[in-house]
Amino acid sequence: MIKAYEEDSSQHQIEYFEALAYAGSIMNLIGNFQESERYLLKGLALANNDKVYIGRVNTDLAILYASMQQISKAHASLDSGLQIMAGEATCRPCIMRAHRIRANILNQEGKYQEALESLKKASYFYEQEERGEALNLGEYYSAKSTAYLGLEQYTKAISIAEKGIEKMNGNLYSCLQNYWVVYKAQE
């Protein structure tokens, strides 16, 4: 599929960018980090000042680098993405996603209180407006419950994780981390 877009990328530029971003994310999920980075960087090189896409790819790179345990590169990519998206109204969902990703990285570093501070910047978006795709909503609640788990506030961690599970209405992938928090908090 990506090959077809490469041959006619000028006509299908947005779809091509999306294909590169999704391919990069999938490669990250299956642990093929080198291929993930290749797809994401290729998309970034072709972005042509599209702030939404540049910001999105930088946040995807942050996830990749966190998966690779390259935390300083993860923070640098996220900072770059946030700087590029700042002030762009159409980037608001992406900015909220970036704050959630920052919280995940901070949780990974054991900086649980800082993770909660990052999530506060996105709480209205996720908890009041309840916008965005289910995956982002589920991951918001899992990042928040993971931070409370790390702070050894088990009752709060379980409560938040269960709220995330309830809001996902059976979407197992979006609930996975929330189920893990409930399990770990009850050990």
Phi, psi and chi 1 to 4 in degrees:
 res  aa     phi    psi   chi1   chi2   chi3   chi4
   1 MET       -  -45.9 -179.9  168.8  121.2      -
   2 ILE   -63.5  -35.9  -69.1  176.1      -      -
   3 LYS   -57.0  -43.1 -162.8   80.6  150.2  152.8
   4 ALA   -62.2  -40.1      -      -      -      -
   5 TYR   -68.1  -36.2  -75.8  124.3      -      -
   6 GLU   -59.0  -36.9  -75.7  176.9   -8.2      -
   7 GLU   -73.3  -24.2  -65.9  167.9    4.8      -
   8 ASP  -138.6   44.7 -167.8   16.6      -      -
   9 SER   -68.7  -24.6   63.2      -      -      -
  10 SER   -66.9  -34.8   63.3      -      -      -
  11 GLN   -79.9  -28.8 -168.1  173.1   23.1      -
  12 HIS  -123.4   43.7  -57.8  -70.4      -      -
  13 GLN   -56.1  -47.9 -172.7  173.6   16.8      -
  14 ILE   -64.1  -45.3  -67.0  171.7      -      -
  15 GLU   -63.0  -36.7  -67.4   89.8   -6.7      -
  16 TYR   -64.8  -45.9 -176.5   53.6      -      -
  17 PHE   -59.0  -45.5  -72.0  154.9      -      -
  18 GLU   -59.9  -43.8  -70.0  -67.7  -42.1      -
  19 ALA   -61.6  -42.1      -      -      -      -
  20 LEU   -64.6  -43.5  -70.2  169.5      -      -
  21 ALA   -64.0  -45.6      -      -      -      -
  22 TYR   -65.6  -41.0  -75.0  126.5      -      -
  23 ALA   -62.1  -42.0      -      -      -      -
  24 GLY   -62.1  -42.3      -      -      -      -
  25 SER   -66.1  -42.0  -65.7      -      -      -
  26 ILE   -63.8  -43.6  -69.9  166.2      -      -
  27 MET   -60.8  -37.7  -69.2  -64.6  125.8      -
  28 ASN   -63.8  -46.1 -177.7   20.3      -      -
  29 LEU   -60.2  -33.7  -74.5  171.6      -      -
  30 ILE   -92.1    4.2   63.9  172.6      -      -
  31 GLY    85.7   11.7      -      -      -      -
  32 ASN   -93.6   75.4 -170.2  -18.8      -      -
  33 PHE   -65.9  -39.1  -57.7  135.1      -      -
  34 GLN   -62.9  -44.1 -174.9  176.7    5.1      -
  35 GLU   -68.7  -38.0 -163.8   69.5    8.2      -
  36 SER   -59.1  -49.1  173.6      -      -      -
  37 GLU   -62.4  -38.5 -174.3  175.5   41.6      -
  38 ARG   -60.9  -47.7 -173.6  177.6   73.5   78.5
  39 TYR   -63.2  -46.3  -80.2  120.3      -      -
  40 LEU   -65.6  -43.0  -66.3  172.1      -      -
  41 LEU   -68.4  -34.2  -69.1  176.1      -      -
  42 LYS   -62.9  -45.0 -176.7  173.1 -174.5  173.4
  43 GLY   -62.6  -40.0      -      -      -      -
  44 LEU   -63.4  -39.9 -164.0   56.2      -      -
  45 ALA   -65.8  -26.2      -      -      -      -
  46 LEU   -97.1    3.2  -61.2  172.0      -      -
  47 ALA   -69.4  -22.4      -      -      -      -
  48 ASN    50.1   54.8  -66.2  -29.4      -      -
  49 ASN    64.5   17.1  -62.1  -38.1      -      -
  50 ASP   -79.4   99.8 -178.0  -30.3      -      -
  51 LYS   -60.6  -37.6  -70.3 -176.1  178.2 -171.7
  52 VAL   -63.1  -47.4  173.2      -      -      -
  53 TYR   -68.2  -43.1 -173.8   75.3      -      -
  54 ILE   -60.3  -43.9  -66.6  169.2      -      -
  55 GLY   -63.6  -42.9      -      -      -      -
  56 ARG   -62.7  -46.2  175.6 -172.1  171.3 -179.9
  57 VAL   -64.4  -37.9  171.2      -      -      -
  58 ASN   -63.9  -37.3  -86.7  -70.4      -      -
  59 THR   -70.3  -35.8   55.9      -      -      -
  60 ASP   -65.1  -38.0  -71.8  -15.6      -      -
  61 LEU   -64.0  -37.6  -77.5  166.1      -      -
  62 ALA   -61.1  -42.4      -      -      -      -
  63 ILE   -62.2  -44.7  -65.0  168.0      -      -
  64 LEU   -58.9  -51.5  168.7   65.2      -      -
  65 TYR   -64.5  -34.0  -65.4  137.4      -      -
  66 ALA   -64.7  -40.3      -      -      -      -
  67 SER   -61.5  -32.5  -63.2      -      -      -
  68 MET   -86.5    3.2  -63.1  168.8   64.7      -
  69 GLN    65.4   24.8  -55.8  -61.8  -43.6      -
  70 GLN  -101.4   73.2  -64.2  178.4    7.5      -
  71 ILE   -64.2  -39.8  -59.2  -57.9      -      -
  72 SER   -64.9  -37.9   61.2      -      -      -
  73 LYS   -68.1  -35.0  -77.7  179.4   83.7  170.8
  74 ALA   -62.9  -47.3      -      -      -      -
  75 HIS   -64.0  -41.1  -78.8  -63.0      -      -
  76 ALA   -62.8  -42.8      -      -      -      -
  77 SER   -64.7  -42.0  -69.2      -      -      -
  78 LEU   -65.8  -43.4 -155.6   51.8      -      -
  79 ASP   -60.1  -42.3  -69.8  -17.8      -      -
  80 SER   -62.4  -45.3  178.9      -      -      -
  81 GLY   -61.3  -44.8      -      -      -      -
  82 LEU   -64.8  -39.2  -79.0  167.2      -      -
  83 GLN   -64.2  -42.2 -177.6  178.6    5.8      -
  84 ILE   -66.9  -38.8  -70.9  163.5      -      -
  85 MET   -82.7  -15.5  -65.8 -176.5  -70.1      -
  86 ALA   -54.4  132.4      -      -      -      -
  87 GLY    82.0   -3.7      -      -      -      -
  88 GLU   -93.4  112.4  -67.0  -71.2  -40.6      -
  89 ALA   -59.2  -37.5      -      -      -      -
  90 THR   -71.4  -11.4   57.2      -      -      -
  91 CYS   -92.1   -1.0  -68.8      -      -      -
  92 ARG   -52.9  -48.7 -173.8  163.9 -179.5 -102.8
  93 PRO   -60.3  -36.9  -23.7   34.2      -      -
  94 CYS   -67.7  -36.4  -60.6      -      -      -
  95 ILE   -67.1  -41.2  -68.4  168.9      -      -
  96 MET   -63.5  -40.7  -62.3  -57.5  109.8      -
  97 ARG   -61.7  -40.5  177.5  177.7  176.7 -109.3
  98 ALA   -62.8  -39.2      -      -      -      -
  99 HIS   -64.4  -38.1  -70.6  -55.5      -      -
 100 ARG   -65.8  -42.5  179.0 -171.3   49.5   74.8
 101 ILE   -63.9  -40.7  -68.4  166.4      -      -
 102 ARG   -58.1  -43.2  167.2   94.9   61.9 -144.0
 103 ALA   -61.4  -41.6      -      -      -      -
 104 ASN   -60.4  -42.4  -74.1  -24.5      -      -
 105 ILE   -66.2  -42.7  -65.2  167.8      -      -
 106 LEU   -64.2  -39.2  -68.9  165.8      -      -
 107 ASN   -60.1  -42.5  -80.5  -24.2      -      -
 108 GLN   -60.1  -33.7 -172.5  175.1  -18.6      -
 109 GLU   -82.7   -7.1  -67.5  178.2  -79.7      -
 110 GLY    82.5   16.4      -      -      -      -
 111 LYS   -99.5   70.0  -62.4  177.3  179.4  177.6
 112 TYR   -68.8  -39.3  -54.4  113.4      -      -
 113 GLN   -66.0  -40.3 -165.8   60.5   49.3      -
 114 GLU   -65.1  -35.1  -70.9  178.9   46.4      -
 115 ALA   -61.2  -43.4      -      -      -      -
 116 LEU   -63.9  -36.3  -69.6  173.1      -      -
 117 GLU   -63.9  -40.5  -67.2  -58.9  -43.5      -
 118 SER   -64.7  -40.5 -175.9      -      -      -
 119 LEU   -68.4  -27.6  -70.7  170.0      -      -
 120 LYS   -59.9  -32.5  -80.4 -177.3 -173.7  176.7
 121 LYS   -67.1  -20.8  -63.9  172.9 -175.0  171.9
 122 ALA  -113.8   -0.4      -      -      -      -
 123 SER   -62.0  -42.6   65.2      -      -      -
 124 TYR   -62.6  -43.2 -174.8   81.6      -      -
 125 PHE   -58.1  -47.2 -179.9   80.7      -      -
 126 TYR   -84.0  -37.7  -73.9  113.8      -      -
 127 GLU   -90.9  -33.6  -66.9  179.6   22.5      -
 128 GLN   -96.7  -49.1  -57.5  -58.5  -42.5      -
 129 GLU   -79.4  -28.3  -65.1  179.5   17.0      -
 130 GLU    47.0   49.2  -67.5 -170.0    6.1      -
 131 ARG  -101.3  173.2  -65.8 -179.8   15.2 -175.4
 132 GLY    92.7  167.8      -      -      -      -
 133 GLU   -74.8  159.8   58.6 -170.5   51.6      -
 134 ALA   -57.6  -38.9      -      -      -      -
 135 LEU   -58.3  -46.8  176.5   61.1      -      -
 136 ASN   -64.1  -40.1  -77.3  -36.5      -      -
 137 LEU   -65.0  -45.8 -174.9   60.2      -      -
 138 GLY   -61.6  -41.1      -      -      -      -
 139 GLU   -71.3  -29.0  -71.4 -174.4    6.0      -
 140 TYR   -60.5  -50.4  166.2   79.1      -      -
 141 TYR   -66.4  -34.5  -77.9  101.9      -      -
 142 SER   -71.1  -36.6   69.7      -      -      -
 143 ALA   -64.0  -42.0      -      -      -      -
 144 LYS   -67.5  -45.0 -168.6  171.0 -176.9  178.9
 145 SER   -68.6  -33.9   62.0      -      -      -
 146 THR   -64.0  -39.3  -61.1      -      -      -
 147 ALA   -62.6  -44.2      -      -      -      -
 148 TYR   -67.6  -34.0  -78.3  109.8      -      -
 149 LEU   -61.4  -45.5  178.4   66.2      -      -
 150 GLY   -62.8  -31.0      -      -      -      -
 151 LEU   -83.5    3.8  -67.1  170.6      -      -
 152 GLU    61.3   31.6  -61.2 -179.7    0.0      -
 153 GLN  -100.8   75.7  -65.1 -178.4   24.2      -
 154 TYR   -64.6  -41.5  -56.8  117.0      -      -
 155 THR   -62.3  -44.0  -57.0      -      -      -
 156 LYS   -66.9  -40.3 -163.9  160.8 -166.2  168.1
 157 ALA   -59.2  -46.0      -      -      -      -
 158 ILE   -64.5  -45.2  -69.2  169.3      -      -
 159 SER   -58.9  -45.5  172.9      -      -      -
 160 ILE   -68.7  -42.0  -68.3  166.2      -      -
 161 ALA   -61.9  -43.0      -      -      -      -
 162 GLU   -64.3  -36.0  -72.5  175.4  -18.1      -
 163 LYS   -63.8  -41.4 -172.8  173.3 -175.2  178.2
 164 GLY   -62.9  -40.9      -      -      -      -
 165 ILE   -63.9  -45.0  -68.3  165.4      -      -
 166 GLU   -60.8  -43.2  176.8 -174.8  -39.9      -
 167 LYS   -70.0  -21.0  -70.4 -172.1  176.4  -71.4
 168 MET   -83.8  -11.7  -67.9  -54.6   86.6      -
 169 ASN    46.5   50.5 -165.0   24.8      -      -
 170 GLY    91.5   -2.2      -      -      -      -
 171 ASN   -74.7   96.1 -176.9  -31.7      -      -
 172 LEU   -58.1  -44.2 -176.1   58.8      -      -
 173 TYR   -59.9  -42.2 -175.0   77.0      -      -
 174 SER   -70.4  -21.9  -64.3      -      -      -
 175 CYS   -93.1  -15.3  -67.1      -      -      -
 176 LEU   -51.1  -52.9 -169.1   58.0      -      -
 177 GLN   -65.4  -35.2 -177.9   68.3   17.1      -
 178 ASN   -63.9  -41.5  -72.4  -56.6      -      -
 179 TYR   -62.2  -39.6  -77.4  120.7      -      -
 180 TRP   -61.0  -42.4  179.4   85.2      -      -
 181 VAL   -63.2  -44.6  169.1      -      -      -
 182 VAL   -58.9  -45.1  170.7      -      -      -
 183 TYR   -61.5  -49.7  168.9   75.5      -      -
 184 LYS   -66.1  -36.1  -67.9  -56.4  -85.4 -177.6
 185 ALA   -70.2  -20.9      -      -      -      -
 186 GLN   -98.2   -1.6  -67.9  177.7   -8.4      -
 187 GLU   -65.4      -  -82.9 -170.3  -31.4      -
